[in-house]
Amino acid sequence: MKISGISVWQITLPLHEPYRLSGGRLVFESLDSTFLRIDTDARLPGWGEACPWGNTYLPAHGPGIRAGLGILAPALLGRDPLGLDTINRIMDLTLPGHPYVKSAIDIACWDILGQVSGLPLWQLLGGEQADAVAVNSSISTGTPDAMLALIATARAKGYKVHSAKVGGSSVTRDIERIDILSASMLPDEKVTFDVNRAWTPGVAVQVLNAVQARDWIEQPCETLDQCAHVASRVSQPIMLDECLQSVQDHLTAWKLGSCEGIKVKPNRVGGLTRAKQIRDLGVSIGWQMHIEDVGGSALADTAAIHLASSTPEANRLASWLSHDHLAYDPVAGKGVRNVGGFVVPPSAPGLGVVPDQNLIGEPTAVYGHAR
């Protein structure tokens, strides 16, 4: 089997309402997503999606994906999409770094591999059955009352795990947010306080040693070294996210003893191949993991949930659904959807999501021969 063509779509995904994180210093109103289809000489297509969360959250941006694909796609034409390790080596040789550019290609190749083998991705990724995965809400930064109102809305949808965005310029306000929200959780609920790297180490230590809450604290500071410094001086379990870009970053985090858990996001690390390597490392050293993607439609969410579902329950925390925040659904109800606070990945061969091209329109770029 050979790759005969790669087609690319730019999709604008408006959010239901403006989304604030990192103490409100980062605000988002829409996402710039890239859909990708790999065509083969066997007339078997595979789909993938890559969608940064704006251009201020990570060193990634939507136009950068499509520019990078213009470099990568010609190097992949005529190659076997089933040779996932070789595909990734070619991409790394052709365009060193830029993992977020490569993720949609990698996911589309996994989709083809699943269809050829007749297996869903959750089984190819190591799962015995399609385990239901708990989903967590994502609560935008605001006053305690405003955040509690958002939690109540999420609770009505079945969410029992919440990710609350904190990390402002006021130590007093952050202490208030954390303690009020933590105390408001029902007996069967959990909350993670996501700082999105807004604190300096001194502020992090001050806030976390002042609060009563002992819930997860996510990405308190900008760098891995700063987060490791904080982790050694507070009693809350630390979750790392944005500072982990490569397998080597994860090894360094483990060596530094900087966390008890991580977020694994295929788009950030380069696709399912790299995400599985990181997931397997996490299982071997005992981390707990939220496995979800950076952003995007239910297409991106479904790929991440396949990996989450195949992860041992002891290491698997809840997953976030980006598409729950969107005002537009370009995959028309397909893929994973929240049902009572849980999602189950499709059991059709491959990814199990095929976009309706009547909804996504004509591609913005085509390399090789599209079907």
N, C-alpha and C positions, 0 to 999 in steps of 0.2 A: 504494500500500500504506500502511496506517495501523496504528499500535499500538492494539490494542483492549483489552489487559489486561497487567498485570505481576504475577506471582506470586512470592512470596518464601518461602524455607525457611530455618530455623535448623538447622544441623547441627553437633553436637559431634563433634570428631575427636580421640580419645585417642591419645597417642603410645605407641610400644612401651615406652619407658622415659623417665625424666626427662631433659631436655635442658638442658645448661648452656652459657652463652656469656658473653663479656665477663668472663673470669676467674672465672666461677662466680657472679657477682653477680646474674645473671638466670637463673631456672630456670623451665622450662615442662613441664607434664604433659599438657595437652590444648589444642586450638585451637577457637575459636569461628568457624565458617565460615557464610557466607550464600550459598545457591544462589538463582538468579534465572532466571525464564523470561519472555520477552517473547512475547505472543501477538499475532497480526495478523489483519486482516480477510480476508487471503488464506489463513488457516488454516496459516500457516507459522511455527513457533515458533523462537526462538533462546535459547540457554542461556549463562549466565555464572556465575562464582563469584568472591567476594571474601573473603579470609581473612587478617586480620592475624596476626602471630606473637605471640599474647598481647596484653596491653595495656601492657607495659613496654618493648617493643623499639622501637616508633615511636609518634608521636602519632596512634594509631589504635586502635580497639577494636571488637569484633564488634557489640555493641548499637548503637554509633554508626552502623554501616552501615545497619542496619535503621531506625533513627530518621531518618537522612538520606533513605532511600528513600521514607519517608512524605511527605517534602517534594517530592522530585523526581518521583515517579511520576505524580501528577496533572497536572504540567506537561507530561508527555510523551505522555499519552493523545491519540490522534488525529494524532500527528506521524508522518512517514515515517521508519522505522528505517534506510532506505538512505541518508538524508542525514546521514552521520556527523558532518560538521563542524557542521551545524546542530544536531544532537542535543547535541553537546558545548557549543555556545554557549548553548543553552537551559539545560543543567545548570549552567553557570558563572554565568548570570544568576540562576537560581533559588536556587542555593546556592554562593556564592563560596567558593573553597578546598575543603577536604575531598576531595581527589582520590580517596582510597581508597574513598569512598562511591560514586563514579561508575563505577568500573572494571567491575563486573559488567554494568551497563547497556551500556557501550560494547562489551564483548566479545560480549554477546548480539546486538547490532546487527551486528557483523562476522559472526557466525554466520549471521544471516539473509541478509546480503549475499552470502556464499559460496554459500548454498543457491540463491538466486535466479539467480546467475551460473553455477552449476554448477561452481564452482572451489573447491578447498581453500584455507584461509587462507594457507598458505605461499606459494601462487602469487599470491594477491591482495596479499600483503605484499612481493612482488618476487622470489620464488625461481623458478628455472627447473626445478628438480626437488626432490624431497623428500630433501634431504641428511640423512644421519645426523649426529646431534649427540652429541659426547662428554658424558658426565655425570660430575659430581664428587661425591665423598662429602662429608659434613659431620661433622667429628670433634669431639665435645663436649669441653669443657675438663676436664682431669684431670692426673694425674701422667704423666710421659713413658711409663712402662710401660703405663698404662691407655689412653693415646691410641694407642700402637703396636698394642695389641690390637684397638682399633676399626679402625685402618687395615688390619690383617690380615684382619679380617672383611669390610671393604669390598673389599679386593683379591680375595678369593675370589668376590665377585659380579661381578668384571670391571672394577671402578673402577681407573683409572690416574691420575686427577686427584683430589687431596684438598684439602679446606678445613679447616684445623686451627684451632680456637678457642683463642686465647691472650689475654693481657692481664689479669694479676692484680695484687695489691698488692706482690709481690716481684719486683724487677728480676732478681735472681739466678735465680729459678725460671723466669721468662720466657726469659731467655737460654738456660737449660738446655733448656727445651722446644723452642725454635726450632732450636738446633743439633743436638740429638739426632734430632728428626723429619726435619730436612732431610737429615742424613747417612744416614738409614734408607731414603730413596727409592731404588727400583730404577732402572736406567738409562732405562727408558721411562716413568717416573712423574714427576709434578709436584705441588708443594704450594703452597698459598697460606696465609699466616698471617693469620687474621681476628681483629682486635683488638676489633671492634664498639664502637669509640670509648671504650675503657676507659682509655687512657693520657692523661696530661697531656703537653704538648709536650716538657717536659724529660725525662720518663721515656722517651718514644718515641725521642728522639735518643740518650739514653744506651744503651738496649737495642739499637737498630739499628746503632749504631756499634761495639757490642761483639761482636755475633754474626758468625760466619763465613758464614752463609747469605745468599744474594743472591736469594732467592725473592720473589714478590709479597707485599706487605704491604697488608692491606685495612683501611681506615677506622681509622687509628691513634688519632685524637682525635675529640672531639665535633663541632667546627665545621669548616667549609670553610677558614676563615682559619688555624685551628690546623694542619690537615692540610697546607696550602700551606707553612706555616712549616717543618714537619718535612720535607716533600719536598725543600726546598732545602738540607737539611743531612745527608741520608743517601744511600746509593748504591743502595738497593733500589728497584725500581719500585713505585709507589703505586697502589692500586686504591681508588676511592671508592664509597660505597654510601649509608649512611643520611643523609648530609648533603645529598643531591641529591634535591630534591622536585619541581622544576619545570624547564622548558626553560631558563629564565633562570639557575637554579642551575648548570646544565651549561655554559652560556656563560661564567659567572663562573669556574667551575673551569678552563676552558680558558684564559681570559685570565690567570689567576693562575699558570698552569703547575703546577697542584697535583697532577697525576696523569698516569699513562700509560694508565690503563684505568678502566672504570666497571662497575658492575652496573646493569642495566636491568630493573626489576621493574614489570610492568603495574599491579599493585594499588597500588603506592606512588605512581605518577605519574598514575593516572587511567584506565588501560585501554590497549588496543592502539593507539589513534589517537595518543596522546601518546608511548607507548613507541616507536612507529615514527618519530616526529619526532626523538626523542632518538637512536635507533639510527642514523638517517640523518646526523645531526650528527656522531656518533661516527665513522662511516665517512669522512666528508668531512675530518675533522681527524686521522685516523689512530689513534684510540683502539682498544684491544682491549676486548672486552666479554663479560662473563658475562650472558646473557639468561635469566632465570628469574623465578619469582614469589616473593612474600614467604612464602606458606604456602598450605595447602589440599590438596585431593584431586587426583587425576589430571585432573580437569576444568580446574582452574587451571593445572596443570603443562602440559597439552596446548596451551592458548592461548599460553603463553610459548614453548614449543618450536616452534610454527609460526613465530614471529618469529625465533627463533634459527636455524632451518633456512634461512630466507630471507636470512640475513646473510652477506656475503662471508667465505670461510674465513679470510682473513688477519686479519679483525677479530673473529672468533668464537672465544671461549674456551668451556670446558665449562659446562654448565648443571646446576643442582642440582634434584633431584626431592623436593619436600616429601612426596609420598605414600609414599616409601620409609620414612619414619619413623612412619607411622600404623599403629595397631592395628585400624583399621576402614576398609573400602573402600566408600564410598557409590556408586561408579560401576561396581562389579562387574567389574573387570578391563578396563574400556574405556579408551581413550586411550593415551598414550605409556607404555611400560614398558621398564625397563632390560633390554637383551639384550647381555650381554658388554661392558658399559661404554658402550653407545650406545643412543640412542633415535631413532626415525624418526616424524615426525608423520603422522597419517592422511591419506589422499588422497581421502577422501569429500568431497563439497561441504560447505563451511563448517568449523565447528570439528571435527566428526567424533566428538563425544561427546554422547550423549543419556542422561541419568540414568534409572535404573529407578525410577519413582515408587512401586513397591512397597517399595523400600528407603528412600526419603527421606520417605515418608508424606505427610500433608496439609500444605499451605502454612500458614505462620503469619500471612500477610497476603496479600490479593488486592486489587489496584487495577484498576478497570474490569471488563471481562468476560473471565474466563479461559475457555479452551477446555474 
